[in-house]
Amino acid sequence: NLKFNPYSVSKFESFNSCALKFKFKYIDKVPIPFTQNIALYKGSYMHIILENNFNYDITFETNEIFTEEIKQETKEILKNFQMSNLGQKYSKVIPIATLEEDFAFKLVNGVLTLCDFKDNDAWCRGSADLFLVRHDIAHIVDWKSGKNKSEDETFGITQSMMYAIYMFIKFPDVKIVKAKFIFLEHSTEKELIYVREEFNKYIKFFYNLTKKVENNSYFNETTSALCGWCDYEKEAI
């Protein structure tokens, strides 16, 4: 039995960045004030436009944080992406792909099985922006706003591997998963490839991540230059 499941990519990353922050957020469940974040509004708006195949007339309310000016700037970013070679490719894929699907998996009698996203017994869960299966290859996509990390070798490994596990369970005939991160503001992409022959290796990766969290007793603080922006800064003092 697991103590801190269901796990997610953000949950694992929270623990790896600072175990004390993980404790405040997921164990003590310390309430924090809701912070209105322009990046969150911007990302949500981009996703809605993309899910509706570049429909720029889709309804999305502005507010004192996400102003009309920022909304228009966000539209221009997506229009530039749409006109790029990469955008042209994905504008053809979106109408025939499966969009925005939540998923979760757990062990049932020693077999990794898909389950309901809200299942409290789930081991790991996540959400896919877009996926398309052709023959024995699954293509799965995550839209990214913000910085270009297409050349960052460490970026996206945990998330894409979780995607691969999901695809291999959901589609037994799939032999290869191509997980892609699309950096919308830069019209670039990063692709990571996973093969069914190494499925057990991917499971072991998450098993080791989980074991690291479950066996922790101290939840020590990890200090960095970003601590001043942490939602739990006052709690850590």
C-alpha positions as CSV (number, residue, x, y, z in Angstrom):
1,N,0.0,0.0,0.0
2,L,1.2,3.5,-0.9
3,K,1.0,6.4,1.5
4,F,1.1,9.4,-0.8
5,N,-0.6,8.2,-4.1
6,P,-2.0,9.0,-6.5
7,Y,1.3,10.3,-7.9
8,S,1.7,12.7,-10.8
9,V,4.6,14.3,-12.6
10,S,4.2,17.5,-10.7
11,K,4.1,15.6,-7.4
12,F,7.3,13.8,-8.2
13,E,8.9,17.0,-9.3
14,S,7.7,18.8,-6.2
15,F,9.5,16.2,-4.0
16,N,12.7,16.3,-6.0
17,S,12.9,20.1,-5.9
18,C,12.2,20.3,-2.1
19,A,10.9,17.5,0.1
20,L,9.7,20.1,2.7
21,K,7.5,21.7,0.0
22,F,6.1,18.3,-0.8
23,K,5.2,17.8,2.8
24,F,3.5,21.2,3.2
25,K,1.5,20.7,-0.1
26,Y,0.6,17.0,-0.1
27,I,0.8,15.8,3.5
28,D,0.0,18.7,5.7
29,K,-2.1,20.2,3.0
30,V,-1.2,23.7,4.1
31,P,-3.6,26.2,2.4
32,I,-2.1,28.9,0.3
33,P,-3.7,32.0,-1.1
34,F,-4.8,31.6,-4.7
35,T,-2.3,33.4,-6.9
36,Q,-3.6,34.7,-10.2
37,N,-0.9,33.9,-12.7
38,I,-0.7,35.3,-16.2
39,A,1.2,32.3,-17.4
40,L,-1.7,30.0,-16.3
41,Y,-4.3,32.0,-18.1
42,K,-2.1,32.3,-21.1
43,G,-1.5,28.5,-21.3
44,S,-5.2,27.8,-20.7
45,Y,-6.2,30.1,-23.5
46,M,-3.7,28.6,-25.9
47,H,-5.0,25.1,-25.1
48,I,-8.6,26.0,-25.8
49,I,-7.7,27.6,-29.1
50,L,-5.7,24.5,-30.2
51,E,-8.3,22.1,-29.0
52,N,-10.7,23.9,-31.3
53,N,-8.3,23.7,-34.2
54,F,-7.0,27.3,-34.1
55,N,-10.4,28.9,-33.6
56,Y,-9.5,32.4,-32.4
57,D,-13.1,33.4,-31.8
58,I,-13.5,30.9,-29.0
59,T,-14.9,32.5,-25.8
60,F,-12.3,33.1,-23.0
61,E,-13.0,35.8,-20.4
62,T,-10.4,38.5,-19.7
63,N,-9.8,40.0,-16.2
64,E,-7.6,42.3,-14.4
65,I,-4.7,39.9,-14.7
66,F,-5.3,38.4,-18.2
67,T,-6.2,41.7,-19.9
68,E,-7.5,42.2,-23.5
69,E,-4.0,43.3,-24.5
70,I,-2.4,40.1,-23.2
71,K,-5.2,38.1,-24.9
72,Q,-4.4,39.7,-28.2
73,E,-0.7,39.1,-27.8
74,T,-1.4,35.4,-27.0
75,K,-3.5,35.2,-30.2
76,E,-0.6,36.6,-32.2
77,I,1.8,34.0,-30.7
78,L,-0.5,31.2,-31.8
79,K,-1.1,32.7,-35.3
80,N,2.7,32.8,-35.8
81,F,2.9,29.2,-34.7
82,Q,0.1,28.2,-37.0
83,M,1.9,29.8,-40.0
84,S,5.1,28.0,-39.2
85,N,6.0,24.7,-40.8
86,L,5.5,23.0,-37.4
87,G,2.1,24.7,-37.0
88,Q,1.0,23.7,-40.4
89,K,1.8,20.0,-39.6
90,Y,-0.2,20.0,-36.4
91,S,-3.1,21.9,-37.8
92,K,-3.7,18.8,-40.0
93,V,-3.2,16.4,-37.1
94,I,-5.6,18.1,-34.5
95,P,-8.9,17.3,-36.3
96,I,-8.1,13.5,-36.4
97,A,-6.4,13.2,-33.0
98,T,-7.8,12.4,-29.6
99,L,-7.7,15.6,-27.5
100,E,-7.3,16.3,-23.8
101,E,-7.6,13.0,-22.1
102,D,-7.0,12.3,-18.4
103,F,-5.5,8.9,-17.5
104,A,-4.4,6.9,-14.5
105,F,-3.0,3.4,-13.8
106,K,-2.5,1.1,-10.9
107,L,-1.3,-2.4,-10.0
108,V,-4.1,-5.0,-10.0
109,N,-2.9,-8.5,-8.9
110,G,0.6,-7.5,-10.0
111,V,-0.5,-6.3,-13.5
112,L,-0.4,-2.6,-14.4
113,T,-3.9,-1.6,-15.4
114,L,-5.6,1.6,-16.5
115,C,-8.1,3.0,-13.9
116,D,-10.3,6.0,-13.4
117,F,-8.5,9.3,-13.0
118,K,-10.1,9.9,-9.6
119,D,-9.4,6.4,-8.3
120,N,-7.8,6.8,-4.9
121,D,-5.9,3.6,-5.4
122,A,-4.3,4.9,-8.6
123,W,-0.5,4.7,-8.6
124,C,0.1,7.5,-11.2
125,R,-2.1,9.8,-13.2
126,G,-1.8,12.6,-15.7
127,S,-3.3,14.3,-18.7
128,A,-2.5,14.2,-22.4
129,D,-3.1,17.2,-24.7
130,L,-3.3,15.2,-27.9
131,F,-2.6,11.7,-29.1
132,L,-2.8,9.8,-32.4
133,V,-2.2,6.1,-33.1
134,R,-1.1,5.0,-36.5
135,H,-0.4,1.3,-37.0
136,D,2.0,0.3,-34.2
137,I,3.2,3.8,-33.4
138,A,1.6,6.2,-30.9
139,H,2.2,9.9,-31.1
140,I,1.4,11.9,-28.0
141,V,1.8,15.7,-27.7
142,D,2.0,18.2,-24.9
143,W,1.6,21.9,-25.8
144,K,4.1,24.2,-23.9
145,S,4.0,28.0,-23.5
146,G,6.9,29.9,-22.1
147,K,10.6,29.1,-22.5
148,N,12.1,27.1,-25.3
149,K,13.5,23.9,-23.8
150,S,13.7,21.9,-27.0
151,E,17.5,21.6,-26.6
152,D,17.4,20.8,-22.9
153,E,18.4,17.1,-22.6
154,T,16.8,16.6,-19.2
155,F,13.5,18.3,-19.9
156,G,10.3,16.2,-20.1
157,I,11.7,12.7,-19.3
158,T,9.4,11.9,-16.4
159,Q,6.3,13.3,-18.1
160,S,7.0,11.6,-21.5
161,M,7.8,8.3,-19.9
162,M,4.5,8.4,-18.0
163,Y,2.8,9.1,-21.4
164,A,4.6,6.1,-22.9
165,I,3.4,3.8,-20.1
166,Y,-0.1,5.0,-20.6
167,M,0.0,4.4,-24.4
168,F,1.5,0.9,-24.0
169,I,-1.2,-0.2,-21.6
170,K,-4.1,1.4,-23.6
171,F,-2.9,0.1,-27.0
172,P,-1.5,-3.4,-26.8
173,D,-0.4,-3.4,-30.4
174,V,1.6,-0.2,-30.1
175,K,5.4,-0.9,-30.2
176,I,6.7,2.6,-30.3
177,V,5.6,5.8,-28.5
178,K,6.8,9.2,-29.8
179,A,6.2,11.8,-27.1
180,K,6.5,15.4,-28.3
181,F,6.7,18.7,-26.5
182,I,5.7,21.6,-28.7
183,F,7.0,25.0,-27.6
184,L,4.4,27.3,-29.1
185,E,6.1,30.6,-28.7
186,H,9.2,29.4,-30.5
187,S,7.7,27.0,-33.0
188,T,10.1,24.2,-31.9
189,E,9.6,20.7,-30.6
190,K,11.4,18.0,-28.6
191,E,10.7,14.4,-29.2
192,L,11.5,11.4,-26.9
193,I,11.0,7.9,-28.2
194,Y,10.0,4.8,-26.1
195,V,9.8,1.2,-27.2
196,R,7.7,-1.6,-25.8
197,E,10.7,-3.8,-25.3
198,E,11.8,-1.5,-22.4
199,F,8.4,-1.2,-20.8
200,N,9.6,-2.9,-17.6
201,K,12.5,-0.4,-17.4
202,Y,10.0,2.5,-17.5
203,I,8.0,0.9,-14.8
204,K,11.1,0.5,-12.7
205,F,11.9,4.2,-13.2
206,F,8.6,5.2,-11.5
207,Y,8.9,2.4,-8.9
208,N,12.3,4.0,-7.8
209,L,10.8,7.5,-7.8
210,T,7.9,6.3,-5.7
211,K,10.1,4.3,-3.3
212,K,12.3,7.4,-2.8
213,V,9.2,9.4,-1.6
214,E,7.5,6.6,0.3
215,N,10.7,5.8,2.3
216,N,11.4,9.4,3.2
217,S,11.1,10.3,6.9
218,Y,12.7,13.7,7.2
219,F,11.3,15.9,4.4
220,N,14.3,18.2,4.5
221,E,14.3,21.6,2.9
222,T,16.2,22.2,-0.3
223,T,17.3,25.8,-0.5
224,S,17.9,27.7,-3.7
225,A,17.6,31.2,-5.2
226,L,13.9,30.5,-5.9
227,C,13.0,30.0,-2.3
228,G,11.8,33.6,-2.0
229,W,9.0,32.9,-4.5
230,C,7.8,29.7,-2.9
231,D,4.2,29.6,-1.8
232,Y,5.3,28.0,1.5
233,E,8.1,30.4,2.3
234,K,6.5,31.6,5.6
235,E,5.9,28.0,6.6
236,A,9.5,27.0,6.1
237,I,10.8,29.8,8.4
